[in-house]
Amino acid sequence: MPTMSRSRIWKFYDKLDRNSAQCQLCEKVIKTSGNTSNLMKHMKTHPQIDLFDDDVVVERGIYKRREQDDKLRFRKVVLFKEESSDFHSELLFKAAKDANGIIELDDQGMTKAAAEDRISTKSVGYAWVSPEATVSRTETVGDDDIIEFEPKEELDEPEKSPLPEIHALPFAGHDNLKMEEPLPSESPFHKDMAFFVCRDRQSLQIVQGEGFQHLVKVLCPTYRPPSAAKLEAIICRESEAQRSKLRQQLAAICTLSLSCSVHTNAESQNWIELVAHFHEGRQRISRTLSVLRLPDLFTSNEVVDCMEQVCQRFDIPKSRICCVTTRTSQLLEDAVTLFLGAHHHVPCFAYQLNSLLEEVMQRPEIRDLRDKVRHHVQSTLQPVQLDSTHRPISAYNMLDLYLKHTLVQEPLPLSPADVDLCQQLLDVLRPLTSSMRELSRTPYPAASTALPIAQTLINELKQEKSAEHMIAREIRLFMVQQLEEIFERMERNLHLALASLLDPRFRNIPFQSGALVAQYMTQLYDMMQVQVNSGEQAAARDPENRDHYDIWAAFKSFSHGKQRLVNGSNGPEEDDEIARYFCAGMSTLRADPFQLWEELAEAHPFLHNVAQRYLHVPATAEPADRLFTDEGAAVTAQYARLIENNMENVLFMAEVPTKEWQL
């Protein structure tokens, strides 16, 4: 369809918007109302204007005739940045670039370039220059040489508007623009897309799906998602940068611990996850080091090879690793012994609790109750499928949901006697499930919480119940027996014991064996004597840099000494910081142990240094919710799919903090 000719009247006006324009002679704003009638009427107030004289121009409100020997050649004044987000301006830039930087105008002031015939955009600045300046390309364009050029009006019919084509052109012709860097409207979104794929552990092929492409087109029509290969390259680049940063971070710490978990999917594919745990200041940090494939039939030697490979990649010397937390498995325990030596293994506390609950839920009495209420709960009370992956805590939740419903609806699948038995069984199991939920509050709970939780569970289950059902009592005593065996092994584990002893919230309370506590305190005295003999303690007390002098640290030292004088306890026994620490009362349970040690460090410098080696040790080999819940099982299934496609970089970046992405 041919375009409408541009009215000559626009030579004397600057268009402000669709409904107004400004006179170049008197700078008065005139309403256009979609036509030029008002513009023609206003121009009659300037009788010197001849609309049909093509050789006149308006410069800074002055009406004058153009020199005859000048040519109608125009050069772009304001360079259009390649990074501009204005797609219309970028098309003009491309048209100018294809024309060697020069755009010629016809007698009506319109560009001759074919691409300009269908572009509707804002006013564009061009300079009128002489032919000599055009050839030399050295003349500087001044403000006096700039006039305003008004392109054609776009057609009123929305269906005929060329805007949809304009939005698509900058990306469809991206390669033809020959730009050195991608447009900023495209590049940042690529990094956000990589963050989405990694954080949600999605396959790279998701960006090629029809549904995903449609969603992106609706949300941002101008954005073209990267290909799977391009996205993989972005994630690979980001992962290498994050590994370099993590390597530098680990080089600055004195000690760390590892957690190692081994998984097998339905296709019998195996993989190993290694996570580093350390602290910086008050913050306890857990970072995934690597997720690697294992052979179908692997031994402890293959696990050791993976550990050594990862440590070499991140420049982690074995002397800095205090222990490794794994599930209870002879193969993994042997691997840790080969890797670090004896007495460096920490059992996964979450795995032990989950195994105990699973064993209880498989008893015939509970299994019968579960099977009776399953259909009723799924069809009537809970639309979502419960116990879909046979997680033991899901069966507990299903029975608990059923009992809550008995108060409001009849009839029900269970008889009153069954309901009473089910209620007593849930009462027995409630401390255990509550402990599991407490462990799930953080991805990797501290090892110092394992002994206090286990001891509390034993004490709660030892309480006799009135009118207790025989089956409930039998299960309760079975759980007490199993937990006492678990607790005994944990109490003898040096790393778990010292983590609890050096946590100001617990100290020596969560122990059943006084002989073991005395043994651990003797080891602490021996360690302190070695440190004193080597002069490390004296060096620790002396500031290395006088510029870092802290007035409040000096006040703490002064106040502790004065307090001992006031209390009349300034004898030799008061210099025993180990005895003073264990004789003091426990701190608030909800407090952060690293923050508590900032207050205690002045009075207990040696124990403060030792505590830094054990408070970062994790109580679980993997996030507890991945062991306990169906949502955690779904995460493990995602790992399995990505491992099958060799997406180790995606899994490494999945746990990188959001701020580290610098989105």
C-alpha positions as CSV (number, residue, x, y, z in Angstrom):
1,M,0.0,0.0,0.0
2,P,1.6,3.4,-1.0
3,T,2.4,5.7,1.9
4,M,0.9,9.2,2.2
5,S,3.0,12.2,1.2
6,R,4.4,14.4,3.9
7,S,2.9,17.9,4.1
8,R,5.2,20.8,3.4
9,I,4.1,22.5,6.5
10,W,6.2,20.2,8.7
11,K,9.3,22.0,7.4
12,F,8.5,24.8,9.9
13,Y,7.5,22.7,12.9
14,D,9.0,20.3,15.4
15,K,6.6,17.5,16.3
16,L,6.4,17.0,20.1
17,D,4.0,14.0,20.2
18,R,1.0,12.7,18.2
19,N,-1.2,15.7,19.2
20,S,1.2,18.7,19.4
21,A,4.0,20.4,17.5
22,Q,6.2,23.5,18.1
23,C,6.6,26.3,15.6
24,Q,10.3,26.8,14.7
25,L,9.8,30.5,14.2
26,C,8.0,31.6,17.4
27,E,8.3,28.4,19.4
28,K,4.6,28.3,20.2
29,V,3.1,24.8,20.8
30,I,0.2,24.1,18.5
31,K,-2.4,21.3,18.8
32,T,-2.4,19.0,15.7
33,S,-5.4,16.7,16.5
34,G,-4.0,14.2,14.0
35,N,-4.0,16.6,11.0
36,T,-2.3,19.8,9.8
37,S,-5.2,22.2,9.8
38,N,-4.2,24.1,13.0
39,L,-0.6,24.2,11.7
40,M,-1.6,25.9,8.4
41,K,-3.8,28.3,10.3
42,H,-1.0,29.3,12.7
43,M,1.5,29.7,9.8
44,K,-0.7,32.6,8.5
45,T,0.5,34.6,11.4
46,H,3.9,34.6,9.7
47,P,3.1,36.3,6.3
48,Q,6.8,36.1,5.2
49,I,6.5,32.3,4.9
50,D,6.2,30.9,1.4
51,L,5.2,27.2,1.7
52,F,6.1,26.5,-1.9
53,D,9.6,27.9,-1.8
54,D,11.9,24.8,-1.5
55,D,15.1,26.9,-1.1
56,V,14.2,28.4,2.3
57,V,15.1,27.0,5.7
58,V,14.6,28.0,9.4
59,E,17.7,28.2,11.6
60,R,17.3,29.2,15.3
61,G,14.0,30.9,14.5
62,I,15.4,32.8,11.5
63,Y,13.8,32.4,8.1
64,K,16.4,32.6,5.3
65,R,17.3,31.2,1.8
66,R,19.7,28.4,1.3
67,E,22.8,28.9,-0.8
68,Q,22.3,27.4,-4.3
69,D,25.7,25.7,-4.6
70,D,25.1,23.6,-1.5
71,K,24.0,20.0,-2.0
72,L,21.2,18.2,-0.2
73,R,23.5,15.8,1.5
74,F,23.2,15.0,5.1
75,R,25.4,13.2,7.6
76,K,24.4,11.7,10.9
77,V,25.2,14.0,13.9
78,V,24.5,11.9,17.0
79,L,26.1,8.5,16.7
80,F,23.7,5.7,17.4
81,K,25.3,3.5,20.0
82,E,25.3,-0.1,19.2
83,E,24.3,-0.8,22.8
84,S,21.1,1.3,22.5
85,S,18.0,-0.4,23.6
86,D,15.9,1.8,21.1
87,F,15.4,-0.7,18.3
88,H,14.2,2.0,15.9
89,S,17.4,4.0,16.4
90,E,19.4,0.9,15.8
91,L,17.7,0.3,12.4
92,L,18.5,3.9,11.4
93,F,22.1,3.2,12.5
94,K,22.2,0.1,10.3
95,A,20.8,2.1,7.3
96,A,23.4,4.8,7.8
97,K,26.1,2.2,8.2
98,D,25.1,0.5,4.9
99,A,25.2,3.9,3.2
100,N,28.7,4.6,4.3
101,G,27.5,7.0,7.0
102,I,25.5,9.2,4.6
103,I,21.8,9.4,4.1
104,E,20.4,11.3,1.1
105,L,17.1,13.0,1.2
106,D,14.5,13.5,-1.6
107,D,12.8,16.8,-2.4
108,Q,10.3,16.2,0.4
109,G,12.9,15.6,3.1
110,M,12.5,11.9,3.1
111,T,15.3,9.3,3.1
112,K,15.9,7.4,-0.1
113,A,17.0,4.3,1.7
114,A,14.5,1.5,1.4
115,A,14.8,0.5,5.0
116,E,13.6,4.0,6.1
117,D,10.4,3.8,4.1
118,R,8.7,1.7,6.7
119,I,10.2,3.0,10.0
120,S,8.1,5.2,12.3
121,T,10.3,6.7,15.0
122,K,11.1,9.9,16.9
123,S,12.8,13.0,15.5
124,V,16.4,12.2,14.4
125,G,19.2,14.8,14.3
126,Y,21.2,15.2,11.1
127,A,23.7,17.9,10.0
128,W,23.7,19.7,6.7
129,V,27.4,19.8,5.5
130,S,29.2,20.8,2.4
131,P,30.5,18.3,-0.2
132,E,34.1,19.1,0.9
133,A,33.3,18.2,4.5
134,T,31.7,15.0,3.3
135,V,34.8,13.9,1.5
136,S,37.3,14.9,4.2
137,R,35.3,13.6,7.1
138,T,37.2,16.0,9.4
139,E,34.7,18.9,9.7
140,T,33.2,19.3,13.2
141,V,29.4,19.8,13.1
142,G,28.3,22.7,15.3
143,D,25.0,23.5,16.9
144,D,24.2,26.0,14.2
145,D,24.3,23.4,11.5
146,I,21.7,21.1,13.1
147,I,18.1,21.1,11.8
148,E,15.3,18.8,12.8
149,F,14.0,16.2,10.3
150,E,10.6,14.7,10.9
151,P,9.9,11.3,9.4
152,K,6.6,10.2,8.0
153,E,3.7,9.6,10.2
154,E,2.8,5.9,10.8
155,L,-0.5,4.7,9.5
156,D,-3.5,4.8,11.9
157,E,-4.6,1.2,11.3
158,P,-3.0,-0.9,14.0
159,E,-3.1,-4.0,11.8
160,K,-1.0,-2.2,9.2
161,S,1.6,-1.0,11.8
162,P,5.2,-2.1,11.0
163,L,6.1,-2.2,14.7
164,P,6.0,-6.0,15.1
165,E,8.5,-6.3,12.3
166,I,10.7,-3.6,13.8
167,H,10.9,-5.4,17.2
168,A,12.0,-8.6,15.5
169,L,14.6,-7.1,13.2
170,P,17.4,-6.3,15.6
171,F,17.7,-9.9,16.8
172,A,16.9,-11.6,13.5
173,G,19.6,-9.7,11.7
174,H,22.0,-9.7,14.6
175,D,24.8,-11.3,12.6
176,N,24.4,-8.8,9.8
177,L,25.0,-5.8,12.1
178,K,28.6,-6.9,12.6
179,M,28.6,-5.7,16.2
180,E,31.5,-6.7,18.4
181,E,29.4,-7.2,21.5
182,P,25.8,-8.5,21.9
183,L,23.0,-6.0,22.6
184,P,22.6,-5.2,26.3
185,S,18.9,-6.2,26.1
186,E,20.1,-9.7,25.2
187,S,23.3,-10.3,27.1
188,P,22.2,-9.8,30.7
189,F,19.1,-12.0,30.1
190,H,21.5,-14.8,29.1
191,K,23.1,-14.8,32.5
192,D,19.7,-14.7,34.2
193,M,18.7,-17.7,32.0
194,A,21.8,-19.5,33.2
195,F,20.9,-18.8,36.8
196,F,17.4,-20.2,36.3
197,V,18.8,-23.4,34.8
198,C,21.4,-23.9,37.5
199,R,19.4,-22.9,40.6
200,D,16.4,-25.1,39.6
201,R,18.7,-27.9,38.3
202,Q,17.0,-27.9,34.9
203,S,18.3,-29.5,31.7
204,L,19.8,-27.2,29.1
205,Q,17.3,-28.4,26.5
206,I,14.5,-26.6,28.4
207,V,15.3,-23.4,26.5
208,Q,14.5,-25.2,23.3
209,G,11.1,-26.4,24.4
210,E,8.0,-24.9,22.6
211,G,6.2,-24.0,25.8
212,F,9.3,-22.2,27.2
213,Q,9.8,-20.3,24.0
214,H,6.2,-19.2,24.0
215,L,6.4,-18.0,27.6
216,V,9.6,-16.0,26.9
217,K,7.9,-14.5,23.8
218,V,4.9,-13.4,25.8
219,L,6.9,-12.0,28.7
220,C,9.6,-10.3,26.6
221,P,8.9,-10.3,22.8
222,T,12.2,-8.7,22.0
223,Y,14.3,-11.3,23.8
224,R,15.7,-14.4,21.9
225,P,16.8,-17.1,24.3
226,P,20.3,-18.6,23.7
227,S,20.7,-22.0,22.2
228,A,21.6,-25.0,24.5
229,A,25.2,-24.9,23.3
230,K,25.5,-21.1,24.0
231,L,23.9,-21.5,27.4
232,E,26.3,-24.4,28.2
233,A,29.2,-22.1,27.3
234,I,27.9,-19.4,29.6
235,I,27.5,-21.8,32.5
236,C,30.9,-23.2,31.9
237,R,32.5,-19.7,31.9
238,E,30.6,-18.8,35.1
239,S,31.5,-22.1,36.8
240,E,35.2,-21.6,36.1
241,A,35.0,-18.1,37.5
242,Q,33.3,-19.4,40.7
243,R,35.8,-22.2,41.1
244,S,38.6,-19.7,41.0
245,K,36.9,-17.5,43.6
246,L,36.2,-20.5,45.8
247,R,39.8,-21.7,45.5
248,Q,41.0,-18.3,46.7
249,Q,38.5,-18.4,49.5
250,L,39.6,-21.8,50.7
251,A,43.2,-20.8,50.6
252,A,42.6,-18.2,53.3
253,I,41.1,-20.5,55.9
254,C,43.0,-22.7,58.3
255,T,40.7,-25.7,58.6
256,L,37.6,-27.2,57.0
257,S,35.6,-30.4,56.9
258,L,34.0,-32.3,54.0
259,S,30.7,-34.1,53.6
260,C,30.6,-37.0,51.1
261,S,27.4,-38.6,49.8
262,V,27.0,-41.4,47.2
263,H,23.8,-41.9,45.3
264,T,22.4,-44.5,42.9
265,N,19.5,-43.9,40.5
266,A,16.9,-46.3,39.1
267,E,19.3,-47.1,36.1
268,S,22.0,-48.1,38.6
269,Q,24.1,-45.0,37.7
270,N,26.2,-43.8,40.6
271,W,27.5,-40.3,41.5
272,I,29.4,-38.7,44.4
273,E,28.8,-35.3,45.9
274,L,31.5,-33.5,47.9
275,V,30.8,-30.4,49.9
276,A,33.2,-28.2,51.9
277,H,32.2,-26.7,55.2
278,F,34.1,-23.8,56.9
279,H,33.5,-20.5,58.6
280,E,34.4,-16.9,57.9
281,G,33.9,-14.7,60.9
282,R,30.5,-15.4,62.3
283,Q,29.2,-17.1,59.2
284,R,29.3,-20.9,58.7
285,I,29.5,-21.7,55.0
286,S,28.8,-24.9,53.0
287,R,29.8,-24.9,49.3
288,T,29.5,-27.8,46.8
289,L,32.9,-28.7,45.4
290,S,32.0,-31.2,42.8
291,V,29.4,-33.8,41.6
292,L,31.1,-36.6,39.8
293,R,30.1,-39.9,38.1
294,L,31.2,-43.2,39.7
295,P,31.6,-46.5,37.9
296,D,28.7,-48.9,38.0
297,L,30.6,-51.2,40.3
298,F,32.9,-49.0,42.5
299,T,35.1,-49.6,45.5
300,S,36.5,-47.4,48.2
301,N,39.5,-46.8,46.0
302,E,37.3,-45.0,43.3
303,V,35.8,-42.8,46.1
304,V,39.3,-41.9,47.3
305,D,40.4,-41.0,43.8
306,C,37.4,-38.7,43.5
307,M,38.3,-37.0,46.8
308,E,41.9,-36.5,45.8
309,Q,40.9,-35.2,42.4
310,V,38.6,-32.6,43.9
311,C,41.2,-31.5,46.6
312,Q,43.8,-31.1,43.9
313,R,41.5,-29.0,41.8
314,F,40.8,-26.6,44.7
315,D,44.3,-26.7,46.1
316,I,43.1,-28.2,49.5
317,P,45.9,-29.9,51.4
318,K,44.8,-32.9,53.5
319,S,46.3,-31.4,56.6
320,R,43.6,-28.8,56.6
321,I,40.7,-31.3,56.5
322,C,39.7,-32.3,60.0
323,C,37.1,-35.0,59.1
324,V,34.7,-36.3,56.5
325,T,30.9,-36.9,57.2
326,T,29.3,-39.8,55.3
327,R,26.4,-42.2,55.7
328,T,26.9,-45.3,57.8
329,S,28.6,-47.5,55.3
330,Q,31.7,-49.7,55.6
331,L,32.8,-48.8,52.1
332,L,32.7,-45.1,52.8
333,E,34.3,-45.4,56.2
334,D,37.2,-47.4,54.5
335,A,37.5,-44.6,51.9
336,V,37.8,-41.9,54.6
337,T,40.4,-44.0,56.4
338,L,42.4,-44.4,53.1
339,F,42.0,-40.7,52.4
340,L,42.9,-39.1,55.8
341,G,43.8,-41.9,58.1
342,A,41.9,-43.5,61.0
343,H,39.6,-41.6,63.3
344,H,38.6,-38.9,60.7
345,H,35.1,-40.3,59.9
346,V,31.8,-38.7,61.2
347,P,28.6,-40.7,60.8
348,C,25.6,-38.9,59.2
349,F,23.1,-38.3,62.1
350,A,20.2,-37.6,59.8
351,Y,20.7,-40.9,58.0
352,Q,20.6,-42.8,61.4
353,L,17.4,-41.1,62.5
354,N,15.7,-41.7,59.1
355,S,16.8,-45.4,59.2
356,L,15.3,-45.8,62.7
357,L,12.0,-44.3,61.7
358,E,11.8,-46.4,58.5
359,E,12.4,-49.5,60.5
360,V,9.6,-48.6,62.9
361,M,7.1,-47.7,60.1
362,Q,7.7,-51.1,58.5
363,R,6.4,-53.0,61.6
364,P,3.2,-54.9,60.7
365,E,1.0,-53.0,63.2
366,I,1.8,-49.6,61.7
367,R,1.8,-50.8,58.1
368,D,-1.7,-52.2,58.6
369,L,-2.9,-48.8,59.9
370,R,-1.2,-47.0,57.1
371,D,-2.8,-49.2,54.4
372,K,-6.3,-48.7,55.9
373,V,-6.2,-44.9,55.8
374,R,-4.1,-44.3,52.7
375,H,-7.0,-44.3,50.2
376,H,-9.3,-42.2,52.5
377,V,-6.6,-39.5,53.1
378,Q,-5.6,-39.3,49.4
379,S,-9.1,-39.1,48.1
380,T,-10.9,-37.1,50.8
381,L,-8.4,-35.1,52.8
382,Q,-5.3,-34.5,50.8
383,P,-5.5,-34.2,47.0
384,V,-1.8,-34.5,46.5
385,Q,-0.3,-38.0,46.7
386,L,1.2,-38.8,50.1
387,D,4.1,-41.3,50.7
388,S,4.7,-41.3,46.9
389,T,8.4,-42.3,47.4
390,H,7.8,-44.4,50.6
391,R,9.6,-41.9,52.8
392,P,8.9,-42.9,56.4
393,I,8.0,-39.4,57.6
394,S,5.4,-39.2,54.8
395,A,3.6,-42.2,56.3
396,Y,3.7,-40.5,59.7
397,N,2.2,-37.3,58.3
398,M,-0.6,-39.3,56.6
399,L,-1.6,-41.0,59.9
400,D,-1.4,-37.6,61.7
401,L,-3.6,-36.0,59.1
402,Y,-6.2,-38.8,59.4
403,L,-6.4,-38.4,63.2
404,K,-7.0,-34.7,63.0
405,H,-9.9,-35.4,60.6
406,T,-11.6,-37.9,63.0
407,L,-12.9,-35.0,65.1
408,V,-15.1,-33.6,62.3
409,Q,-16.3,-36.4,60.1
410,E,-17.8,-39.9,60.5
411,P,-17.7,-42.8,59.6
412,L,-14.0,-43.5,59.2
413,P,-11.9,-46.5,58.1
414,L,-10.4,-47.1,61.6
415,S,-12.4,-48.5,64.5
416,P,-12.2,-46.6,67.9
417,A,-9.6,-49.1,69.1
418,D,-7.5,-48.6,66.1
419,V,-7.7,-44.8,66.5
420,D,-6.5,-45.1,70.1
421,L,-3.6,-47.3,69.1
422,C,-2.7,-45.0,66.2
423,Q,-2.8,-42.0,68.6
424,Q,-0.4,-43.7,71.0
425,L,2.0,-44.7,68.3
426,L,2.2,-41.2,66.9
427,D,2.8,-39.9,70.5
428,V,5.8,-42.2,70.7
429,L,7.1,-41.2,67.3
430,R,6.5,-37.4,67.7
431,P,9.9,-36.6,69.4
432,L,11.7,-38.4,66.6
433,T,9.9,-36.7,63.8
434,S,10.3,-33.4,65.6
435,S,14.0,-33.9,65.8
436,M,14.1,-34.7,62.0
437,R,12.3,-31.5,61.3
438,E,14.7,-29.6,63.4
439,L,17.6,-31.0,61.4
440,S,15.8,-29.9,58.2
441,R,15.8,-26.2,59.3
442,T,19.2,-25.7,57.8
443,P,20.8,-27.6,54.8
444,Y,23.7,-28.8,56.9
445,P,23.1,-28.7,60.7
446,A,26.1,-28.4,62.9
447,A,27.6,-31.6,64.4
448,S,27.5,-30.0,67.8
449,T,23.7,-30.5,67.8
450,A,23.8,-34.3,67.3
451,L,24.6,-35.4,70.8
452,P,22.1,-33.0,72.5
453,I,19.3,-34.1,70.2
454,A,20.0,-37.8,70.7
455,Q,20.2,-37.6,74.4
456,T,16.9,-35.7,74.6
457,L,15.3,-38.3,72.5
458,I,16.4,-41.1,74.8
459,N,15.2,-39.2,77.9
460,E,11.8,-38.5,76.3
461,L,11.3,-42.1,75.2
462,K,12.2,-43.5,78.6
463,Q,9.2,-41.8,80.2
464,E,6.5,-44.3,81.1
465,K,3.0,-43.6,79.8
466,S,-0.2,-44.4,81.7
467,A,-2.6,-46.9,80.2
468,E,0.0,-47.5,77.5
469,H,-0.9,-50.0,74.7
470,M,1.4,-53.0,74.6
471,I,2.4,-52.4,71.0
472,A,3.2,-48.7,71.7
473,R,5.3,-49.7,74.7
474,E,7.1,-52.4,72.7
475,I,8.0,-49.8,69.9
476,R,9.0,-47.2,72.5
477,L,11.5,-49.6,74.2
478,F,12.8,-50.7,70.8
479,M,13.5,-47.1,69.8
480,V,15.3,-46.5,73.2
481,Q,17.5,-49.4,72.6
482,Q,18.4,-48.4,69.1
483,L,19.1,-44.7,70.1
484,E,21.3,-45.7,73.0
485,E,23.5,-47.8,70.6
486,I,23.7,-44.8,68.2
487,F,24.5,-42.4,71.0
488,E,27.2,-44.6,72.4
489,R,29.0,-44.7,69.0
490,M,28.5,-40.9,68.6
491,E,29.8,-40.2,72.1
492,R,33.0,-42.0,71.3
493,N,33.5,-40.0,68.1
494,L,36.2,-37.4,68.8
495,H,34.9,-34.8,66.3
496,L,31.3,-35.1,67.5
497,A,32.3,-35.0,71.1
498,L,34.6,-32.0,70.8
499,A,32.1,-30.1,68.7
500,S,29.5,-30.4,71.5
501,L,32.0,-29.7,74.3
502,L,33.2,-26.5,72.6
503,D,29.7,-25.3,71.7
504,P,28.9,-22.8,74.5
505,R,25.2,-23.8,74.3
506,F,25.9,-27.4,75.3
507,R,29.4,-27.8,76.8
508,N,29.6,-31.1,78.8
509,I,25.9,-31.5,79.4
510,P,24.9,-33.9,76.6
511,F,27.1,-36.8,77.7
512,Q,26.2,-40.0,79.5
513,S,29.7,-41.2,80.2
514,G,31.7,-39.1,82.7
515,A,34.8,-41.1,82.0
516,L,34.7,-40.0,78.3
517,V,34.2,-36.4,79.3
518,A,37.3,-36.6,81.6
519,Q,39.2,-38.2,78.7
520,Y,38.3,-35.4,76.3
521,M,39.2,-32.7,78.9
522,T,42.6,-34.4,79.4
523,Q,43.2,-34.2,75.6
524,L,42.3,-30.5,75.7
525,Y,44.9,-29.9,78.5
526,D,47.5,-31.8,76.5
527,M,46.8,-29.7,73.5
528,M,47.0,-26.5,75.5
529,Q,50.3,-27.5,77.0
530,V,51.8,-28.2,73.6
531,Q,50.6,-24.8,72.4
532,V,52.0,-23.0,75.4
533,N,55.4,-24.8,75.0
534,S,55.6,-23.8,71.4
535,G,54.9,-20.2,72.2
536,E,51.8,-20.1,69.9
537,Q,49.5,-18.8,72.7
538,A,51.8,-15.9,73.5
539,A,52.0,-15.0,69.8
540,A,48.2,-15.2,69.5
541,R,47.7,-12.7,72.4
542,D,50.2,-10.2,71.0
543,P,48.7,-8.0,68.1
544,E,50.5,-8.5,64.9
545,N,49.7,-5.1,63.7
546,R,49.3,-2.1,65.9
547,D,47.0,-0.4,63.4
548,H,44.4,-3.0,64.3
549,Y,44.2,-2.1,68.0
550,D,40.7,-2.5,69.4
551,I,39.8,-0.4,72.4
552,W,36.8,-2.6,73.3
553,A,39.0,-5.8,73.2
554,A,41.3,-4.1,75.7
555,F,38.3,-3.2,77.8
556,K,37.2,-6.8,77.8
557,S,40.6,-7.9,79.1
558,F,40.6,-5.3,81.8
559,S,37.0,-6.1,82.9
560,H,37.7,-9.8,83.2
561,G,40.7,-9.2,85.4
562,K,38.7,-6.7,87.6
563,Q,35.8,-9.2,87.9
564,R,38.1,-11.8,89.3
565,L,39.5,-9.3,91.9
566,V,36.0,-8.3,92.9
567,N,34.9,-11.9,93.3
568,G,38.1,-12.7,95.3
569,S,39.0,-15.5,92.9
570,N,42.3,-14.6,91.5
571,G,44.3,-17.6,92.5
572,P,46.3,-20.0,90.3
573,E,43.2,-22.1,89.6
574,E,41.5,-19.2,88.0
575,D,44.1,-19.2,85.2
576,D,42.8,-22.6,84.1
577,E,40.6,-21.5,81.3
578,I,39.4,-25.0,80.6
579,A,38.0,-25.5,84.1
580,R,36.4,-22.0,84.0
581,Y,34.7,-22.7,80.7
582,F,33.1,-26.0,81.8
583,C,32.1,-24.6,85.2
584,A,30.2,-21.7,83.7
585,G,26.5,-22.0,82.8
586,M,25.2,-22.8,79.4
587,S,24.4,-20.0,76.9
588,T,21.1,-19.4,75.2
589,L,20.2,-22.3,72.9
590,R,19.0,-20.1,70.0
591,A,22.3,-18.1,70.0
592,D,24.9,-18.5,67.3
593,P,28.0,-20.3,68.7
594,F,30.4,-18.2,66.6
595,Q,28.9,-15.0,68.1
596,L,29.1,-16.5,71.6
597,W,32.8,-17.2,71.1
598,E,33.5,-13.6,70.2
599,E,32.4,-12.8,73.8
600,L,34.3,-15.7,75.3
601,A,37.6,-15.4,73.3
602,E,39.3,-13.0,75.7
603,A,38.8,-15.2,78.7
604,H,39.3,-18.5,76.8
605,P,41.8,-17.9,74.0
606,F,43.0,-21.4,73.6
607,L,39.5,-23.0,73.6
608,H,38.4,-20.3,71.1
609,N,41.2,-21.4,68.7
610,V,40.3,-25.1,69.1
611,A,36.6,-24.4,68.7
612,Q,37.2,-23.0,65.2
613,R,38.4,-26.4,64.1
614,Y,35.2,-28.3,65.1
615,L,32.2,-26.0,65.0
616,H,32.0,-26.1,61.2
617,V,31.7,-29.9,61.1
618,P,28.3,-31.0,59.6
619,A,26.0,-33.5,61.3
620,T,24.7,-34.8,58.0
621,A,26.4,-35.9,54.8
622,E,23.7,-34.2,52.6
623,P,20.9,-31.8,53.3
624,A,18.5,-33.4,55.7
625,D,15.3,-32.7,53.7
626,R,16.7,-34.7,50.8
627,L,16.7,-37.7,53.1
628,F,13.4,-37.1,54.8
629,T,10.9,-35.5,52.4
630,D,9.4,-36.2,48.9
631,E,10.6,-32.7,47.8
632,G,14.1,-33.8,48.7
633,A,13.7,-37.0,46.7
634,A,12.7,-34.8,43.7
635,V,15.9,-32.9,44.0
636,T,17.9,-36.1,44.0
637,A,16.0,-37.2,40.9
638,Q,17.0,-34.0,39.2
639,Y,20.6,-34.7,40.1
640,A,20.2,-38.1,38.5
641,R,18.9,-36.7,35.2
642,L,21.6,-34.1,35.0
643,I,24.4,-36.5,35.8
644,E,23.2,-38.7,33.0
645,N,23.8,-35.8,30.6
646,N,27.2,-34.9,32.2
647,M,26.0,-31.6,33.5
648,E,28.4,-31.3,36.4
649,N,28.8,-27.6,35.9
650,V,25.1,-27.0,36.4
651,L,25.1,-29.0,39.7
652,F,28.2,-27.1,40.9
653,M,26.5,-23.7,40.2
654,A,23.2,-24.8,41.7
655,E,24.4,-24.0,45.3
656,V,26.3,-20.8,44.4
657,P,24.8,-17.9,46.4
658,T,22.7,-15.5,44.4
659,K,24.9,-12.5,45.2
660,E,27.9,-14.4,43.7
661,W,26.1,-14.4,40.3
662,Q,26.2,-10.6,40.2
663,L,22.9,-10.5,38.2
